[in-house]
Amino acid sequence: MLEIADELRKGALAGLSVEVLHGRMHPDEKDDVMRRFSAGDVDVLVATTVIEVGVNVPNATAMVIMDADRFGVSQLHQLRGRVGRGSAPGLCLLVSEAHEASPARARLSAVAATLDGFELSRIDLEQRREGDVLGQAQSGVRSSLRMLTVIDDEEVIAAAREEAVAIVAADPELEHLPELRTVLAALLDKDREEYLDKG
């Protein structure tokens, strides 16, 4: 990152104020760089993903993400959301050497094709999978769901949720459904046991 900043200062952006921002900097130093960038005293900020969340600089209008194939859909969406927040439009360039037929290039094309956060969330879910929706794993191919998937069976899951809400509203202790109560108790015990084993 420091090399990139030096190249920019000496080359194409000579004469502009170029600063760096990364997570290893002292908090006061990071705050100073961001304050100066927000005020317009810094023209170009070369940064790590430390700028992904919580940075609001309305006059930031362009971003170049190097090695964009290393980032996931959600992270790319978060990063590009840092530019174009003011009255001027934003431009985000995703730079990658990933092969055109690679999953990484498909991911970048998907991000480039839409600004819709819900659509990008769906794409991210399709690529990373839902994880264990009945447990604690957040992503990956292992799921405790055996007969359906979150992506393909959205309507079935929504209908099941409505039915579950109705059942609990009518019989909160499941006194009239002892078999269901037994299955749920076993499932909850298993989850608790896994949680304690991890701790």
N, C-alpha and C positions, 0 to 999 in steps of 0.2 A: 504494500500500500504506500509506504514512504517513497519507494522507487517511482511509482506512478505519479505521485504528487511532484516529485523532482522533474520527471520527464515533462509534465504539463507546464511547469514553471519555466523550463528552458526552451520548450518547443512551441506548440500550437497556441498555448495560452500565456505566452510570455507577456509580462506587463500587467497581468491580472493578479489579484490577491488569491492565492491558493493555500488552503489550510487542510489539515488532516484531523480526523476525529475517530477514535477507537476506544474500546472498552478498557484498555489497560491504562488509559490516561487518568490522572487524578481528577476527582469530581469537579473541583474548582476550575481546573484547566478545561475540562469538557464544557462546563457552563460558560466560560469565557469565550470559547470558540463559537458556541451556539448563539450567544448573545451578539457577537460581532457579525455572524452570518445573518441572523435575523434583522440586524440593523442595516445590512447592506455593505458593511465594511469588508466582508469577505465575499469575493465573487464566485469562487468555486470551492466546494467542500468535498474532499475525498474521504469517504467514511466506510466503516464496516457496517454490519447490520444493527449497530447500536442506535441507528436513526430509525429503525423499523417502527417503533411505537412511541407515541407521546411527543413527536416533533411536529410543530405547526409553524411553518415559515411560509406565509402567503406569497412572498416574492420568489420562492423557489419554483422554477418553471421547467427545468430539464434534469433528467437523471439518466445515467448510463450504469447498467448493472453488468459488471464483468462476470464471466463464468456463470451466467444466469441458470445454466442447466444444473447447477449444484443446489438450487433452491426449489422448494416445493411450491405448489400453486398458491396456497394461502400466504406464504411468506412473500412471494413476488407481488401479489395483490397488495399486501400491506406496504411494501417498499414503494411501489409506484404511487400509492396514495399519498406519499409525502410531497409530491409536486402537483402544481396546478390547483392549489387550494385557495388562491386569491382570484383576482379578476382576470388575470392572464391564463390562457390554456397551458396545460402541462404536456410534456413529451417524455416518455420513458423508453429507452432503447435497451433491449435485451441482447447482450453479446454472448455468443456461445460458439464453441467449436464442435458441438455434438453432431454426430452423423445425422443426416436428414431423416433417415428411417428409424431413428432411435426413439425410445419412450420419452427421453428428455426433450427432444425436439418437438414431439407431439404435445408435451406439457407446455412448452413455451408458446406454441401456436395457439393452444387453447386459451392461455392467459392473454395473448395479443388479440384474440378474436372477440373478447367481451370485457365489459367493465362491471357486469352484473355479479355482485358478491355471492348471491344464492346459486347462480349457475356455476361459478368457480368452486363453491363448496361442494356441489354435487360432483364435479370433475375430480376434485381432491379425494372425495370419499370413494369414487370408483377406482382411483389409482392406488390409494393407500389402504383401502378396505375399512370396515367399520370397527375392527377390533372386537373385543369381547363385550358386547352391549349389556350382558347380564353380569359382568365382572368388572375388573379394574383396568385391564389392558386397553390402551387408547387407540392403537392402530395395529395393523398387521392382518394376516390371513386367518389366524385362529379366532374363531367365534364360537360362543356357546350356542348359537342358533344352529339347528340341524336341518330344519325343514324349509327354511326361507332365508332370504338375505335382505338387509335393510334397503339396498338399492333397488332390487327387482320386485319386492313385495310391499311397497310403501302403503298401498291401499289396504292390504290384508292387516298390516300392523296397525294402521289407523282404526280399522274396524274392531280389531282385538282390543285396542286401548279403550275405545268407547264402551265395549262390552264389559271390560274390567272395571271401569269407573261405575257403570250401572250396577254391577254385582256388589261392589264394595259399598255403594250408596244404600243398597237395599239390605245388605247383610254384612256389616263391617267386620264381624268376628268370624264370618263364614260358617256359622252354626248349621246352616242348611246344606252346606257343601263340604262335608268332612274330608272327602278325598282330595279336593282342591287345597284345603287347609294343610293337609299332610304333605302334599307335594311342595307347596310353597315353604313350609317350615323346613323341609329337607334342603331346598335350594338356598334358603337364607342361612342355614347352618353351614353349608358348604362354603358360601361366600365369606362368612365370618371367619371360618377356619383358615381359608386361603389368605385372608387379610392379616390375621394374626401370625401366620407362618412367615409372611413377607416382612413383618415388623420385627 
